[in-house]
Amino acid sequence: MFDTVRKPGLVIAACIVCSCTVIPARGQDVAVTMRMAVRSPAAAKQEKSPRAAVDASDIVVWLKPLDPASRSEPEGTTSPKTFRLVQHNKSFQPHVLVVPVGSVVDFPNHDPFFHNVFSLFDGKRFDLGLYEAGATNSVRFDRLGVSFLFCNIHPEMSAVVVAVDTPYYGLSDRKGSLAIQNVPDGRYELAQEQVRARLHTAFRSKLLASLIAC
């Protein structure tokens, strides 16, 4: 069920519970700030306890324009942006990356040994094979959705790339706060993806596939 949040100059159809603040200005782009809340059943029973706080990071939120006038690129985003997921200290940095669909992501290897990047689940499917220290491989994420990334020689490594069909998106911090900049006046549908929970499922599926292959 969708709740509708209305602010002067901006209408957002929201599919999740969140607090939303808009600084409106007719004829000008606005900044949308949000606060996401993630609560486990145990935390709900101990709401007054400091330990009840749940890590609300890595929630991706994006606004889908419902008006033709709101679908244009925001000012300052006409030049292609370079996206990078660095492999360093046997980890992907950052752990979650949000990109507009069609974007190219570079995967530089900053470790002194070989790495691999592959994704065989939802979203973009690819396998870059092994490549040496100092090398960089790239992938164009031309399919909407969530791609779960792993390294086939370092099983502890994982990352997520979310490809969205809008320039208006944000990623929450541990407190659930996020901001989406340069949003024009108009009507939007708010979508979200809590990638951490889905990554755990994909990681279990990867381990199960490895066991079956043995």
N, C-alpha and C positions, 0 to 999 in steps of 0.2 A: 504494500500500500504506500502511496506517495503522499507526503505532507507538502504543503506549499508554503514557502517562506516569502513574504512580500516586503520589499523595501522600495522607497521612492527611486524610480529609475531602473530598478532591477527586480526581476521575479525569478525565483529559483524553485524548481520542483525537486524536492529532496527525497531520496529513498532510504536515508539513514537518519538516526537521531543525532543531531549536533547543534551546537550554538553557532550562529552565523552573524557576523557584523559587516555591514557595508557602509562605506563613506560615499554617499551619493553626490553627484554634481551633474546636472542636466547638460548633455552635450559633451561631457568629458568622460574619459575612462575612470574606473574606480578600482580600489583594492578590496578584495573580499578576504576576510580573515575568519578562520573557523577553529573550533575546539572540539575534537573528537573524544569520545569516552568509550573505553573498552572495559567491561566488568565481567569477571567470572562469577559463578554462583557463590563461591566462598567469599569473594570480596563484597558481594551484595549483603551478606549476613554480617560482615564486619566493617560496614561502611565507615564507622567512626574511627577505626584503627588506622594508624599511619602505614601499616604494612598492607592495607587493602588496596593501595594504588597499583594499577596494572600498567605495564609498559604499553603505551599507545603509539609507538613509533611505527614507521613503514606502512602507514595507511595512505594509499594513493586516492586523491580526490580530483575529479575533473568536471568541468562545466561544458555541456553540449549545447551550443546555440540553437534556439528554436526559431529565431528570426533571421531572415537572409542578411539583414544589415549587420548582424552581430557575428557573422561567420568569417569576416575578413581578418587577416593577420593583425595583431596589435602593433602599434608603432614601435620601431626599433627591432623588429623580428624578421625583416625581409631578407637579411643575409643568412645563409645556412649556418647553423651552429654545429660545432664539433663536439661530439660526445665521446667520453672515454671511460672504460672500465679497466682500471689498472690491476694487474696481478702482482702483488707484493706481499712478502712474508706469508706465502701460502694462503692468501685471501684475495677476494675481489673487492676493490675499493672504487666507488661506494658499493654497498651491499645491494641497494635498490636504486634503479635508474629509470626515470620516466622520460620518454621521447615521443615526439610527434611521429606518426606512422610514416614510413619512407625514409627515416633518418638513418645515417650510417654511424655505427659505434665502433671505435677503435679499441683493440684489446692489446695494449703493450705489455710485454713481459719484463718486469723490473726485478725479477729474482735471478740469482746466478745459476739457474738450472732450467730444464725444459718444463713447459706447461702445455696444456690443451684446454680448449673451450668447446663444449658441445651442449646442445639442447635437443632433446628427443621427445618432449612432451607437448603441452599446449603452446600456441603461439608460433614463433619462427623456429623451424627445425634445421639444424646445421651441425657440422663437426669440422673444426678447423685443423684437426690433427695436431701432432706435436710440433712445437717450434721453440727455438733456442732463446737463451737470455739476450735481451736487447732487441729482439724482433717484435714486430707489431703486425697483427692480422685484423681485418675489419669485416663487419657484417652489416648489410642493409636490412633493417627491420621493416619489411614491407607488408607485414600482416598484423592486423589489429589483435590485441590481446596480451596475455601474460606469457613470457618466456622464462623458463627455469634453466639456469646455466650451472654447469658443473665442469670439473676437471677430471679426466679419467685416470690420472696418475696420482692425484691428491684428493681422496674422497671427502676430506673435511671442507673442501672449498665449494661454495655455492653463492649464487647471486640471482637477481631477478631484474628483467627488463620489461617494462610495461609500455606498450605502444598504443597511443591514443589518437583519435581523429579530431583533436582540438588543440589550439595553442594555450588554452586556459586550464592549468593543472597545478597541483601542489602535493607535497609529501610531508606527512606529519612528523613531529619530533617526539621524544619520549613522553611529553606531557599531552600529546595529541594536538598541539597547535600547528597551524599551517596558514600560509597566505598565498593567494592567487592574484597576481598583479595585472594591471592594464586591462581590466574587464570592461568592455563597452556597455552602455545601457542596453537593456533588452531582456528577453525571457530565456531561461536556461534550465536544462535538466541536470541535476547533480547526480553523478555516479561515483561509486567508490569501490575499491578493492583492497581487502586486508591480506596483503601478499604473504605475510609471515605464516599464517595458518596453512595456506595452500602450498607454500614451499615445504613445510614439514611433510605434507602428504606426498608431494613429488619426490622428496628425498627418500621416504619409505618405499615408494614404488621403484626408485632407482636401486636401492639395496636389494629389494625382492628380485628384480630382474637380474642383478649380478649373481645372486644365489642360484637362480634357476639356470643361468648360463654355466655355472661351475660344474 
